[in-house]
Amino acid sequence: METVLTEEVRLDRERELESLIEMIRPAVQSDGGDLVLQSADVETGIVKVTLVGSCSSCAISETTLKAGIERILTSRLPWVTAVVGDVDESIDYEDSYAMGRGGYVPRIDV
């Protein structure tokens, strides 16, 4: 039997998630990237985010997503069951590369 969430519980979950995303963002921003919350299904617990900026050229963006963002969200918000993410690939690679510190950005020799 499925539990139907009240509007109050839905709003509480959305606020908790937005607050936690805002807490995480400075760490991602410190490397020239950013974290954008795309959507959240507060009933199923599936959260969709996008990594932007220097994250577009970062070799460890998948690790940031799974070992960082997903781990934090699922450990602090018990209702979050999965974090689905992507990187914004619309930015030019060289612009993306220039945004970050570069220590972990793959080097491409042309």
Backbone hydrogen bonds, N-H to C=O, Kabsch-Sander energy under -0.5 kcal/mol:
donor,donor_aa,acceptor,acceptor_aa,energy
5,L,3,T,-0.5
10,R,6,T,-2.3
11,L,7,E,-2.5
12,D,8,E,-2.4
13,R,9,V,-2.5
14,E,10,R,-2.4
15,R,11,L,-2.5
16,E,12,D,-2.6
17,L,13,R,-2.5
18,E,14,E,-2.6
19,S,15,R,-2.5
20,L,16,E,-2.3
21,I,17,L,-2.7
22,E,18,E,-2.2
23,M,19,S,-1.4
24,I,20,L,-1.9
25,R,21,I,-2.4
27,A,24,I,-1.4
28,V,24,I,-1.1
29,Q,25,R,-3.1
30,S,26,P,-1.7
31,D,28,V,-1.2
32,G,29,Q,-2.2
33,G,28,V,-1.7
34,D,52,V,-1.3
36,V,50,T,-2.7
38,Q,36,V,-0.7
38,Q,48,K,-2.6
39,S,48,K,-1.7
41,D,46,I,-2.7
42,V,40,A,-0.9
45,G,41,D,-2.7
46,I,41,D,-0.7
47,V,45,G,-0.6
47,V,82,A,-2.5
48,K,39,S,-3.1
49,V,84,V,-2.3
50,T,36,V,-2.3
51,L,86,D,-2.9
52,V,34,D,-2.3
54,S,32,G,-1.9
55,C,52,V,-1.3
56,S,53,G,-2.0
57,S,54,S,-1.4
58,C,55,C,-0.8
59,A,104,Y,-1.0
61,S,58,C,-1.2
64,T,60,I,-2.7
65,L,61,S,-2.2
66,K,62,E,-2.7
67,A,63,T,-2.0
68,G,63,T,-1.0
68,G,64,T,-0.6
69,I,64,T,-2.7
70,E,65,L,-2.9
71,R,66,K,-0.9
72,I,68,G,-2.4
73,L,69,I,-2.7
74,T,70,E,-2.7
75,S,71,R,-1.7
76,R,72,I,-2.0
77,L,73,L,-2.1
80,V,77,L,-2.4
81,T,45,G,-1.7
81,T,79,W,-0.5
82,A,45,G,-1.7
84,V,47,V,-3.3
84,V,82,A,-0.5
86,D,49,V,-1.1
88,D,51,L,-2.8
89,E,87,V,-1.0
91,I,88,D,-0.5
96,S,92,D,-2.7
97,Y,93,Y,-2.9
98,A,94,E,-2.0
99,M,95,D,-1.0
99,M,96,S,-0.8
100,G,96,S,-0.9
100,G,97,Y,-0.6
109,D,107,R,-0.5
110,V,108,I,-0.5
